């Protein structure tokens, strides 16, 4: 296993030198799956693990990207021990793979409220325009599917094929759900409670399939709860229990006060908060950034969106602002006091058309560059 990882890393480095991004991403995924199935499949003739039939539903082509097919797999409970070990190895290798592969798809993250038509149009265009096939997920809400149905109708009016896909508890690892998800070029998560999405999908084959499609070029979006869940760590909206009476009365910025939970991990290097201006969430996002200064805090106003592009840039769409809090080079005092202490945190205020380069820490307003 160690030797396999070393060989994979060597191949990654070679690919980084001379292959275009899409080509080496596809090659890496093929290598990953090849190693997984080589370990999981017995070599005996006539075994059900040899030459498994391909999925009858082909993944539609994604605009401007190479489609990486997902190999068929039996449910985990039905797999022999060697196959289950191979699945665990594949998950570990997938974590290594993420360090090298830049996704060819887009993330479109909306801060809640009414999603502007221009933002919906951009989502449909990125999903393939008249060839777009969009899944709208309602699972963040426990009330009804009305919002998801309305969003699906909006996408349909813009020329896409859209349908509501309600994944029930216990279905996220089923082969039928995986096969169905492979047929979409866009994935949209409606609002509600982001913890419901996290509990249902994190660590499942359904989310792995969505991520594979995103790496290959699909667009993934969401609003409100569907925005918060995009990062690896997400704000749940809950506070930890106060340790003393001073903290109980405190409404200011404080370290360790905000509860975080695992998110989808598609939006790398960031932590998202939504309804930002409308609900005055500056303090809770800054608190989370001080707890995790390696992550850029992204506060998105209602009727506003952040587009995370495959070239690495973040682009603002919609009617209001995206505020960014960058503490990667800040001075943070780590003491036992209840109040946070920090210096040199960068804040950026970006309206529609604003661009941010998280690697170079540069902001662009139209043709004005701010280093």
N, C-alpha and C positions, 0 to 999 in steps of 0.2 A: 504493500500500500504506500509506504514512504517513497519507494522508487517510482511508483506511478505518479505521485504528486510532483516529484523532482522532474520527471520527464515532461509532465504537463507544463510546469513553469518554464522549462527550457524552451518548449515549443511556443509558449506565450511570448517570450522575449524575442524569439526569431520572427514571429508574426508581427510584432509591434514595429520591427525595423522596416519591413518591406511590403506588407500587405495593407490595402485600404481597410478602413474601419469595418465596413460591412463584411468583407471577405473573411478577415481573420476572426470576426465575431462568429460567423457561421461555422468556420473551421473549428474554433474552440468548442462550440456547443456540440458539434459532431464528435469531437474527440472525447468530450465529457461523457456523452451518452454511450459511445463505443466502449469506454472503460467500464462504465456502469454495467452494461449488458454482458461484457466479457466476463465480469466477475459473477454476475447473477445467474448466467445460463449454464446449466450442465451441458457437457459435450456429447451426451448420449443421443444416438439417432432415434427419431420418433418421439422425442421429448416434447411436451407442449410448449417448452420455452425456446425451442429451435424454430427459426423461420416463422415467427408469429405473423399472422396476416396484418397488413396495414389497415389503418382506419379508413372506413369507406367515405368519410367526410373529409375532403381535402381543405386545408387552410387556404382562404382566399389570398391572392397576392396583395401585398401591402405597397402603397405608393412609394416609389423610390427606395425600396429596401429589399433585402434578400429574406425570403420566408424560411425559417428554420423549423422543420416539422418536429412534432413531439412524438417519440416512439410509443407504441402501445404498451400498456402495463396492466397486469392483473391487480385486483384489489390486494392491499397489503396482507390482509388476513388470509388470503388464498395462496400467497406466495410461500415457497419453501424457505427454510432458514437462510440458505445461501443467497436467495433473491432479496430477502429482507435486509441482510447485511450489505448487499450491493446498493439498495436504496439509501441506506445510511451513508455509505461511502459517496454516493452521488450527491447527497445533500451537502456533505463536507466539501466536495470538489466544486459544487456550485458556488459556495461562499468564496472559494479562491478565485473562481471565474469572474465574479463581480468586480474584483480588483483590477481586472484587465479590460473588460468589455465595456465600451461606452454604448448605451442603448441608442438604437436608431429611431425610436419612437419619440413621441412628445407627451408631456404631462400638461394638462390644462386644469388649473386649480382655482376655483371660484370661492370668494369670501362669503357667499350666502346672499339672501335677498333675491330679487328678480335678476336672472341671468340675461344680460343684454343679447339682443338678436345677433349682433356682430360677433359676439363670443361663440354663440351656438353655430354660426356660419363657419367660423374658423375651425371649430371642432369637427364639423361634418367634412370640410375640405381636407383636413388632415387624415380623416378616416377613409378617404377615397372618393369624396364627392358623390356622384351618382352610383358609384360602386360600393359606397359605405354600408357596412353592416354593423349596427350598434346595439350592444346589450346595455339595458338600463336596469340597475340593481336597486331595489327598494328596501333592502334588509336593515338599513340603519333606523328605520321607523317601525314602531310596533302598532301604529294606528291603522294605516291603510296604504294602498298602492296608488292613491290618487295623484300624488306629486310625480311619481315615476311614470304613470300613464300619460300625464300632461307633457312631461319632458319627451317621452317617446313620440307623442303626436307632433311636438315642435320639430324634432329631428326629421320626422316623416314629411312634414310640410316643406322642409328644406331639401328634399330629394333623396334622403337616405332611407334605407330599410332599418327600422328600429323596433325592438320588442322588449318588454319587461321580462327580466329573468330573475325569478325569486328562488334563491338557493336555500333550502330548508336545512335545519340542523341535522347532521348525519349524512348529508348528500355531497358535501364539499370534496370528499375523496372518491366519489364514485366515477367509474369509467364513463358513464353516460354524460355526466356533467362536464368532464374534461373534454370529451369528444364534441359536445355542443359548443363549448367556449372557443374551441379551435376555429370555429366558423366565423368569428367576428373580427372586424378590423378596428373597432372602437369599443371602449368600456366606460360607462358613466355611473358614478355612485351618487345617489340622491342623499338629501339631508336627514338628520335625526340624531342618533347617538352613536358616535364613532366607536364606542366600546362594543356595541353590538356587532359592528363590522369586524373589529379586531378579534373578538372571541370566536366568531363564526369562521373566518377565513385564514387567519395567520397560521402558517405551518401546514396548509392543506395543498392537495394537488390542484384544486381550482385556482388558488392564488398563484401557484407555480406556473400554471398554464397562462394566466394573464400576464405574468412577468415575462415569460418566454415570448409571447406575442408582442409585448412592449419592446423587448430587446430587438426583435426582428423588424419593428417599424410601426406597430399599432399605436394608437393614441389612447391614453387613459386619462379620465377626468372625473371631477366630482365637485360638489358644492357643500359648504357648511361642514357637516360631519364627514362627507366624502372628500373634503379638502384636508382636514386634520389628519386623517388616517393614512395619507400618502407617505409620510416620513417614517423613519425607523423607530423613533420615539415620538409619541403623540401626547398632547395634552388631553386629559379626560374631562377637565372642568371641575374636578374634585380637589379639595385641599386635604393635606394630612392633618391629623389631630394636633391641636396646639399643645406645646409642652408646658406652657405656664400662662398666667393671666395676662402678661404683657403681649404674648403672641395671640391670645384669644381676641384681644381688642385691635390687633394690628391689621390695617388694610393696605399698608405700604409694601414696598418691594422687600422680600425676604427670601433667603436661600432655603431650599428644601421644603417649601410650603406647598408646591404644586405637585399633584400626582401625575406621573407619567406612566404610560403603558406601551407595549409593543404595537407598532403600526405596520403598514405594508412594506416599508423600506424601499419604495420606488423613488422617492425624492431624497437623493443622497445629500448629506451634509447640511441638513436644514431641519427646523422644527416649525410647524405651521400653527397659526392662530387665525380664526375667521371672525366675521362680524366685527372687525377690529375697531373701527372708529365708532360705530353705532353703540357698541357695548363697552367702550373704554377699557380695552384689555391690555393696555401698555404694561401695567405692573406685573400681570401674571406671565406675559411673554418674556419680559426682561428677567424676571425671577428664574424662569426655566433656562434662559441663555446663560445666566450666571452659574447655574448648576451644571450646565453642559456647554462650556465656552467653545468647544470645537464645532458646535452647530450654529448656523446662522438663523436667527429668529426672523420669521417671515409673517408679518401681520397684514392680512388682506381685507380691505374694506368690502362692504356689500356692493353688489353690482360691478365688481372688479375682479379681474383674474390675473394669475401669473402663469405664463407659458414657459415651461422648462424645455428648452430646445435641445436637439441632439448635438449641436455644436458647443454645448456647455453654457450658453447664455440664457439668462432669465429675462423675459419680455413681459411688460405690463400691458394688459388690455382692459377695456371697460371705462367706467365713468369716474372713478375716484382714485384712491392711492393704494400702493403697496409700500409698507414701511419695513425696512430691513435693519436688524440689530446685529452687528458683527463684533464679537468680543474675542476673536481668535488671537488678537495681539494685545488684548486689554490686560491691565494689572488688577487682579482680583485678590482681595484680602480674605484668606480662609481662617476665620477665628470662630470662637464660640458665641459671639454676640448675636442677638436676634436680628439686627439690622444688617443688610448687605452693604459691602464696601467695594467699590470698583472705580477704576479710572481708565480713560482712553478707549471707551466703547464707541465704535463708529455707528452712526445712524444715517440711513439714506431714505429719502422720501421720493418715490417714483410715481409719476402720473402715467397715463396711457402713452405708449411709445417709449417709455424709459427702458433702458437695458442695463443689466448688471452682469459683470463677469466675476463669478465667485473665486476663480483661481487667481486672477490678477487684481481683484478688489477694485475694479474700475466701473464707473457709472457713465452712461451716455444718455444725454437728452437730445434727441434728434441728431444734430451734427456737433453738439457740444460734448467734449470728452472731459471728465473730471477724474484725474488720477487718484 
